[in-house]
Amino acid sequence: MIEKIEADIGMFADIKKRSINKLKIFILLSMAIILNACSTIQYGVREDVKPIMAKYEVRESQLLNVSIKQFEPGELPKDEDDKRGLSDEIRNSEARYMPIHLKHTMQRTGYWGNVRVIPDDNEASEVIVKGKILNSDGEKIEIKIEVSDAANKKWFSKSYNETVSADQHKITEIEKKDRFQNLYNQISNDIIEKRLQIKSAEIKRIKEIAEIRFANFIAPEIFSSYMDKDKQGKIVLKKLPSQNDSMLIRVQAVKARDEMLVDTINNYYDIYYSEIWESYDNWRKYRSEELKTIRENENKALTQKLLGAAAIIGAIALSASKNSDVVERTDLLRTVMIAGGGYAVYSGIQTSKESEINKEAIEELGASFESEVEPVLIDVNGKTMVLTGTADQQYEKWRHLLKQIYVNETGFAE
C-alpha cells in the first residue's frame, strides 16, 4: 500500500499546472491568515516604575492629608466573550481593593500626612483622589484618575493602563507588591510630582480652605460667609476666624470625631483588603493563564481547520482532474487526504471546545472569588454598618449625625 501511495504522489506531481497553482495559492493564503492571526497577540509591558520616596523627613506643616474615594466600578465589556468570567460583584470588589492598595503605596513614600480611603466625598479632604475602572480582566488594568485639592483646583486627570501576561512571573506581597505595582507606583509618582510644584504658602492655604469647608458643612449659618467660589468654581477664602474662636473650636472637636470614624472605617477596609488579597491575587493569575490558553487554542484550532481544509480541497482538485487515469490512480491518496483533512478539521473544532471549557473555568473561578468576598459587618459606636454598596448611605447618615452632635453641643440649629 505504501508503494501505491508513493506512486500516486508521483502521479499527483503531473497534474495540470493551473490546478497546482490554485492549490498553492489557497495554501499560501491560508498560511498568511494563520500568521496574521498569531501576530496580533501583543503585550505592551511597561518597564519597572520605581516609586519616588522622600529622602528626608518632611515637616508636618508641609504634609497634606489625602482622601482616596472608593473607585467607580465602571462597566463590564459589551462583548459576551470578553465578559466571560467577569461580573459586577468582582468589579465592585476591585473598586474597593484598588484605592486601598493605592493608599498603602502612597503612605510608604513619606510625602503625605494621613492617607485614607473614604466611601464618599468629605469636605475636610485636603487632597482628593478619585478613580474609575475602565477595564480590568485579570490580565490588563486601565483606570482613570483625577486629583484635586480642597480649593477645587484640579491637579491632573489621566488614564493609566498596564498589561501583565501569564508569562510574567510577578512576585507579590500584601500592601507592597501588587501584580500591577508599576501602575500604582506611576499614579503615586505623578501625584508627588504635582505636590512638589506647590509652594509652602499654597499648602498652608489648602489646609485653611479644608478646615473652613468642613466648618461650613457643619454650621453653614455661621461659616458660609468665610468662603466663596470664583468663576472657575475654585474655593477662595474671604476671611479666617481667630484660632480661639469658640465656634471653630467646637467644629474642630466634631472634626476629630469624624476622623476617628474614618480611621475606624479604614481599619475595616484594611481587614477586607487582607482577607481578599490571596484569592484576588490568585484569581488574576489564573484568569491571565486561562486567557493565554484560550488564545493559544483558538490559534491552534484555526491552523488545524485551514490545513485540514487545504488537504480536502487538494483531494477535490484531484477528483476534478480531466485525466481519468490520474483520478483512478490517486483514489487511495484522495481517500487518505480527505480522511486526514477531515480529522484536522475535527481536531480544530475539538480545540475550540477546549477553549470554551477554559472560558467556563474562568466563570467558575469568578464565582468562587465572589463567594469569598462577602460584605463585612462593622460596629461603630454601637451601630452596625455594612461595608458594601450601602456603605455610602451609612457614611452619609454618620455625616448628618455629625451636624446633630454640633447642634446638641452648641444649641445652634441648622
C-alpha positions in Angstrom: 0.0 0.0 0.0 2.9 2.4 0.8 4.3 1.8 -2.7 0.9 2.6 -4.2 0.6 5.9 -2.2 4.1 6.9 -3.3 3.2 6.2 -6.9 0.0 8.2 -6.5 2.0 11.1 -5.1 4.3 10.9 -8.1 1.2 11.0 -10.3 -0.1 13.9 -8.4 3.0 15.9 -9.4 1.9 15.6 -13.1 -1.5 17.3 -12.6 -2.0 20.3 -14.7 -0.1 23.4 -13.7 -3.1 25.6 -13.1 -4.6 23.1 -10.6 -1.3 23.1 -8.7 -1.1 26.9 -8.8 -4.7 27.1 -7.4 -3.8 24.8 -4.6 -0.6 26.7 -3.9 -2.4 30.0 -3.8 -5.0 28.5 -1.4 -2.4 27.2 0.9 -0.4 30.4 0.9 -3.5 32.4 1.6 -4.3 30.0 4.5 -0.9 30.3 6.0 -1.0 34.1 5.6 -4.2 34.1 7.6 -2.7 31.9 10.3 0.5 34.1 10.6 -1.6 37.2 10.7 -3.8 35.8 13.5 -0.8 34.9 15.5 0.9 38.2 15.1 -2.0 40.2 16.6 -1.3 38.9 20.1 1.0 41.5 21.6 1.7 42.6 25.2 2.6 46.2 25.9 4.5 45.5 29.1 5.8 48.6 30.8 9.2 48.8 32.3 9.7 48.8 36.1 8.5 52.0 37.6 10.4 52.9 40.8 8.4 54.7 43.5 9.5 58.3 44.4 10.5 58.2 48.1 11.2 61.2 50.4 14.9 61.4 51.0 14.3 63.2 54.3 11.5 63.7 56.8 9.0 66.2 55.5 7.9 68.9 58.0 4.4 68.2 59.4 3.2 71.7 58.2 4.0 70.6 54.7 2.2 67.3 54.8 -1.2 67.3 53.1 -3.8 64.7 54.1 -5.1 62.6 51.2 -8.6 61.1 50.8 -8.9 58.4 48.2 -12.6 58.0 47.3 -13.8 54.4 46.6 -13.4 54.0 42.9 -16.3 53.9 40.4 -16.5 50.3 39.1 -17.3 51.3 35.6 -19.0 49.0 33.1 -18.2 45.4 32.0 -17.3 44.7 28.4 -20.2 44.6 26.0 -18.8 41.5 24.1 -20.0 38.3 25.7 -16.7 36.5 25.2 -14.7 39.4 26.8 -17.3 39.4 29.6 -16.9 35.7 30.4 -15.5 35.1 33.9 -16.2 38.7 34.9 -19.1 40.0 37.0 -20.4 43.1 38.7 -19.5 41.5 42.0 -15.9 41.2 41.1 -15.7 44.7 39.7 -17.3 46.2 42.8 -14.7 44.3 44.9 -11.9 45.8 42.7 -13.4 49.3 43.2 -12.7 48.8 46.9 -9.4 46.9 46.6 -7.6 49.3 44.2 -7.9 52.5 46.3 -6.8 50.6 49.4 -3.7 49.4 47.7 -3.0 52.8 46.3 -3.3 54.1 49.9 -0.6 51.7 51.0 1.6 52.7 48.1 1.3 56.4 48.8 1.8 56.0 52.6 5.2 54.5 52.2 6.6 57.4 50.2 6.8 59.8 53.2 5.3 62.7 51.3 1.9 62.7 52.9 0.1 63.1 56.2 -2.9 60.7 56.7 -3.9 58.8 53.6 -7.4 57.4 54.0 -9.9 55.6 51.8 -13.4 57.1 52.1 -16.8 55.8 50.8 -17.9 59.2 49.6 -16.8 62.9 49.4 -15.6 64.5 52.6 -15.4 68.3 52.9 -12.4 68.0 55.2 -10.2 66.5 52.4 -7.1 68.4 51.6 -6.2 66.3 48.6 -8.9 64.1 47.0 -8.1 61.3 44.6 -10.9 59.8 42.5 -10.7 56.8 40.2 -12.9 55.0 37.7 -12.1 51.5 36.4 -12.2 51.5 32.6 -11.1 47.9 32.2 -9.9 45.1 34.4 -9.8 41.4 33.3 -7.0 39.9 35.3 -4.5 40.5 32.6 -4.9 44.2 32.0 -5.9 47.2 34.1 -7.0 50.6 32.8 -8.2 53.2 35.2 -8.9 56.9 35.1 -7.5 59.0 38.0 -8.5 62.6 38.9 -6.7 64.5 41.6 -7.7 67.9 43.1 -7.3 69.8 46.3 -9.6 71.5 48.8 -9.7 74.6 46.7 -11.3 72.6 43.9 -8.1 73.1 41.9 -7.6 70.2 39.6 -4.0 68.7 39.7 -4.5 66.4 36.8 -6.7 63.9 35.1 -5.0 60.9 33.5 -5.8 57.3 32.3 -3.3 54.6 33.3 -3.0 51.1 31.9 -0.8 48.1 32.4 -0.8 44.6 30.9 0.7 41.6 32.8 0.8 38.4 30.8 0.8 34.9 32.2 4.4 34.5 31.1 5.5 37.3 33.5 6.0 35.7 36.9 5.3 38.5 39.3 6.3 38.3 42.9 3.5 39.7 45.0 3.5 40.9 48.6 0.5 42.2 50.5 0.4 46.0 50.9 3.7 46.3 49.0 3.8 44.5 45.6 0.7 44.0 43.5 0.8 42.3 40.2 0.2 45.7 38.7 2.5 47.6 41.0 4.0 49.6 38.2 0.7 51.2 37.7 0.2 52.1 41.3 3.8 53.5 41.5 3.2 55.6 38.5 0.0 57.1 39.9 1.7 57.8 43.2 4.7 59.4 41.4 2.6 61.7 39.3 0.7 62.9 42.4 4.0 63.5 44.3 5.5 65.4 41.3 2.5 67.7 41.3 2.8 68.2 45.0 6.4 69.2 44.7 5.4 72.0 42.4 3.3 73.6 45.1 4.9 76.2 47.3 4.6 76.3 51.1 2.2 79.3 51.2 -0.2 77.4 48.9 0.0 74.3 51.1 -1.0 76.4 54.1 -3.9 77.9 52.1 -5.1 74.4 51.1 -5.2 73.4 54.8 -7.1 76.5 55.8 -9.7 76.0 53.0 -10.2 72.4 54.0 -10.9 73.5 57.6 -13.4 76.2 56.6 -15.1 73.9 54.1 -15.7 71.3 56.9 -16.9 74.1 59.3 -19.3 75.3 56.6 -20.6 71.8 56.2 -21.3 71.5 59.9 -22.5 75.1 60.5 -23.3 76.9 57.3 -25.3 79.6 59.1 -22.0 80.7 60.7 -19.2 79.9 58.3 -20.7 80.4 54.8 -19.5 84.0 54.9 -15.9 82.9 55.2 -15.6 81.4 51.7 -16.8 81.9 48.2 -16.3 80.5 44.6 -14.7 82.2 41.7 -15.8 82.0 38.1 -13.8 78.8 37.6 -15.5 77.1 40.6 -12.4 77.3 42.8 -12.8 78.0 46.5 -11.5 81.3 47.8 -11.3 82.4 51.4 -12.8 85.8 52.3 -11.7 85.7 55.9 -10.5 83.4 58.6 -11.8 83.0 62.2 -9.3 83.5 65.1 -7.7 80.4 66.5 -9.5 80.9 69.8 -13.0 81.3 68.1 -15.3 79.2 70.3 -17.4 78.0 67.3 -14.3 76.9 65.4 -13.1 75.1 68.5 -16.3 73.1 68.6 -16.2 72.4 64.9 -12.7 71.1 65.4 -13.9 68.8 68.2 -16.6 67.4 65.8 -14.0 67.0 63.1 -11.8 65.0 65.5 -14.8 62.6 65.9 -15.3 62.4 62.2 -11.6 61.5 61.7 -12.0 58.8 64.3 -14.8 57.2 62.4 -13.0 57.5 59.1 -10.0 55.8 60.8 -12.3 53.0 62.0 -13.7 52.6 58.5 -10.2 52.4 57.2 -9.3 49.7 59.7 -12.2 47.6 58.3 -11.2 48.4 54.8 -7.7 47.1 55.6 -9.2 43.9 57.1 -11.3 43.5 54.0 -8.2 44.0 51.8 -6.2 41.5 53.8 -9.0 38.9 53.6 -9.4 39.1 49.8 -5.7 39.6 49.0 -4.8 35.9 48.3 -8.0 35.0 46.5 -7.9 38.1 44.3 -4.2 37.7 43.5 -4.8 34.1 42.5 -7.9 34.9 40.5 -6.0 37.4 38.4 -3.1 34.9 38.0 -5.3 32.1 36.9 -7.5 34.4 34.8 -4.4 35.5 32.9 -3.3 31.9 32.3 -6.8 31.0 31.1 -6.9 33.9 28.6 -3.5 32.8 27.3 -4.7 29.2 26.9 -7.8 30.4 25.1 -5.8 32.4 22.6 -3.4 29.5 22.0 -6.2 27.1 21.5 -8.0 29.4 19.1 -4.9 29.9 17.0 -4.2 26.2 17.1 -7.8 25.5 16.0 -7.6 28.0 13.2 -4.3 26.3 11.9 -5.8 22.8 12.1 -9.0 23.9 10.3 -7.2 25.7 7.5 -4.7 23.0 6.9 -7.4 20.4 7.0 -9.5 22.3 4.5 -6.4 22.6 2.3 -6.0 18.8 2.3 -9.6 18.3 1.4 -9.6 20.8 -1.4 -6.4 19.2 -2.7 -8.2 15.9 -2.9 -11.2 17.5 -4.6 -8.8 19.0 -7.1 -7.5 15.5 -7.9 -11.1 14.3 -8.4 -11.8 17.2 -10.7 -8.9 16.4 -13.0 -9.9 15.6 -16.5 -7.3 12.9 -16.7 -9.2 9.7 -15.8 -6.0 7.8 -15.3 -4.9 10.4 -12.7 -8.3 10.1 -10.9 -8.2 6.3 -10.8 -4.6 6.0 -9.8 -4.9 8.6 -7.0 -8.0 7.1 -5.5 -6.2 5.9 -2.3 -4.3 9.2 -1.9 -7.5 11.2 -2.2 -9.1 9.0 0.5 -6.1 9.5 2.8 -6.1 13.3 2.2 -9.9 13.6 2.8 -9.7 11.5 5.9 -6.6 13.4 7.2 -8.1 16.7 6.3 -11.4 15.8 8.0 -9.6 14.8 11.1 -7.7 18.0 11.2 -10.9 20.0 10.9 -12.4 17.8 13.7 -9.3 18.4 15.9 -9.7 22.1 15.3 -13.3 22.0 16.4 -12.4 20.0 19.5 -9.7 22.5 20.4 -12.3 25.3 20.1 -14.4 23.3 22.5 -11.4 23.2 24.9 -11.2 27.0 24.6 -14.8 27.2 25.6 -14.2 24.9 28.6 -11.4 27.2 29.7 -13.8 30.2 29.5 -16.3 28.3 31.7 -13.4 27.6 34.1 -12.9 31.4 34.4 -16.6 31.8 35.2 -16.4 29.2 37.9 -13.3 30.8 39.3 -15.0 34.2 39.3 -18.0 32.7 41.1 -15.6 31.3 43.7 -14.0 34.7 44.1 -17.3 36.3 44.7 -18.2 33.9 47.4 -15.0 34.7 49.3 -15.6 38.5 49.5 -18.9 38.8 51.3 -19.7 42.2 52.8 -18.0 42.9 56.1 -20.2 43.9 59.1 -18.6 46.6 61.3 -19.7 48.1 64.6 -19.2 51.8 65.2 -20.3 53.3 68.5 -22.8 50.5 69.0 -24.2 50.8 65.5 -23.7 48.1 62.9 -22.6 49.2 59.4 -22.3 47.1 56.2 -19.2 47.8 54.1 -20.9 47.2 50.7 -22.6 49.4 48.2 -24.7 50.7 51.0 -21.7 51.9 52.9 -22.1 55.3 51.2 -25.6 55.6 52.7 -24.3 54.6 56.1 -21.5 57.1 55.8 -23.9 59.8 54.8 -26.1 59.0 57.9 -23.0 59.5 60.0 -22.3 62.8 58.3 -25.8 64.0 59.2 -25.2 62.7 62.7 -22.2 65.0 63.0 -24.4 68.0 62.4 -26.7 66.8 65.1 -23.7 66.4 67.5 -22.7 70.0 66.8 -26.3 71.3 67.4 -26.5 69.4 70.7 -23.2 70.8 71.9 -23.8 74.4 70.8 -27.6 74.8 70.9 -27.4 76.3 67.3 -30.0 74.8 64.9 -29.3 74.5 61.2 
